[in-house]
Amino acid sequence: MTKIFTAVALLLGFGLAACNTIEGAGQDIENTGEAVQDTANEAK
């Protein structure tokens, strides 16, 4: 029973870490897009 609990706890921990990573990557991509858009607007 302890092994099952430990496995579930590890999977939940990895799942939460993955969500944070994906969220951070999304924010980085959004910031990059905004920077490109700002540069394009300045070039007009």
PLY file of the C-alpha trace (Angstrom):
ply
format ascii 1.0
element vertex 44
property float x
property float y
property float z
element edge 43
property int vertex1
property int vertex2
end_header
0.00 0.00 0.00
2.84 2.39 0.80
4.42 1.78 -2.61
1.16 2.67 -4.36
0.78 5.87 -2.30
4.37 6.86 -3.06
3.90 6.21 -6.79
0.71 8.29 -6.88
2.38 11.14 -4.96
5.32 11.15 -7.40
3.03 11.16 -10.43
1.04 14.08 -9.02
4.25 15.96 -8.31
5.56 15.43 -11.83
2.18 16.42 -13.26
2.17 19.70 -11.36
5.75 20.43 -12.39
4.88 19.80 -16.04
1.93 22.20 -15.87
4.16 24.94 -14.48
6.71 24.31 -17.20
4.11 24.47 -19.96
2.60 27.63 -18.48
6.03 29.27 -18.33
6.78 28.29 -21.91
3.47 29.79 -23.01
4.29 33.05 -21.29
7.73 33.14 -22.91
6.21 32.59 -26.35
3.62 35.29 -25.70
6.29 37.77 -24.61
8.36 37.01 -27.71
5.33 37.55 -29.94
4.60 40.88 -28.30
8.21 42.00 -28.78
8.08 41.10 -32.49
4.77 42.92 -32.84
6.14 46.04 -31.12
9.17 46.04 -33.39
6.96 45.68 -36.48
4.78 48.57 -35.35
7.83 50.78 -34.79
9.13 49.97 -38.28
5.94 51.26 -39.95
0 1
1 2
2 3
3 4
4 5
5 6
6 7
7 8
8 9
9 10
10 11
11 12
12 13
13 14
14 15
15 16
16 17
17 18
18 19
19 20
20 21
21 22
22 23
23 24
24 25
25 26
26 27
27 28
28 29
29 30
30 31
31 32
32 33
33 34
34 35
35 36
36 37
37 38
38 39
39 40
40 41
41 42
42 43
